[in-house]
């Protein structure tokens, strides 16, 4: 019998404590997390490793270097669902992110159950 492959989710956030907490939460529901502290690092991995294909990407909006919206723009056409997390709830940013196809937009600190529900929805989301 083939073992079901765990969903693979990337977390991109410059705040290491946030990445660690999200990583723990994802592992607790059987998802394999990978974390990056910048959008640039994540895109570098995506471009240089052909087999590197996350099932979903969780992006912080505000980061040094490329911000979350810019990373989302670079992912366009990749078919990778995006969920945003942010400490700054700006209606314009939210509308832009969702308008560009983000599956979710969560304000930090978020409720764990809502976060899990959003990630599960993103994993079911096929373009």
Residue pairs with C-beta under 8 A, 6 or more apart in sequence:
6 30
6 31
6 32
7 30
7 31
7 32
7 55
7 56
7 123
8 31
8 32
8 34
8 53
8 54
8 55
9 26
9 31
9 32
9 33
9 34
9 54
9 55
9 56
9 57
9 58
9 119
9 123
10 33
10 34
10 35
10 36
10 42
10 54
10 56
10 57
10 58
11 19
11 22
11 23
11 26
11 33
11 34
11 35
11 36
11 58
12 35
12 36
12 37
12 38
12 39
12 41
12 42
12 57
12 58
12 59
12 60
12 63
12 68
12 71
13 19
13 22
13 35
13 37
13 58
13 59
13 60
13 63
13 85
14 37
14 38
14 60
14 63
14 64
15 60
16 37
18 60
18 85
18 108
19 35
19 37
20 35
22 33
22 35
22 58
22 85
22 115
23 33
23 35
25 112
25 115
25 116
26 32
26 33
26 119
27 33
29 116
31 119
31 123
34 54
36 42
36 45
37 63
38 63
38 64
38 65
38 66
39 59
39 63
39 65
39 66
39 67
39 68
39 70
39 71
39 74
40 65
40 66
42 57
42 71
43 66
43 71
43 74
45 52
46 52
46 75
46 78
53 80
54 80
55 80
55 81
55 123
56 80
56 81
56 82
56 83
56 103
56 119
56 122
56 123
57 71
57 75
57 80
57 81
57 82
57 83
58 82
58 83
58 84
58 85
58 119
59 68
59 71
59 72
59 82
59 83
59 84
59 85
60 68
60 84
60 85
60 86
61 67
61 68
61 69
61 84
61 85
61 86
61 88
61 93
61 97
62 68
62 86
62 87
62 88
66 74
68 84
68 86
68 97
69 93
69 96
69 97
69 100
72 82
72 84
72 97
72 100
72 101
72 102
73 100
75 82
76 100
76 101
79 126
79 127
81 103
81 122
81 123
81 125
81 127
82 97
82 101
82 102
82 103
82 122
83 102
83 103
83 104
83 105
83 106
83 118
83 119
83 122
84 94
84 97
84 102
84 104
84 105
84 106
85 106
85 107
85 108
85 110
85 115
86 93
86 105
86 106
86 107
86 108
87 107
87 108
89 107
94 105
97 105
98 105
103 118
103 121
103 122
103 125
104 118
104 119
104 121
104 122
106 114
106 115
106 118
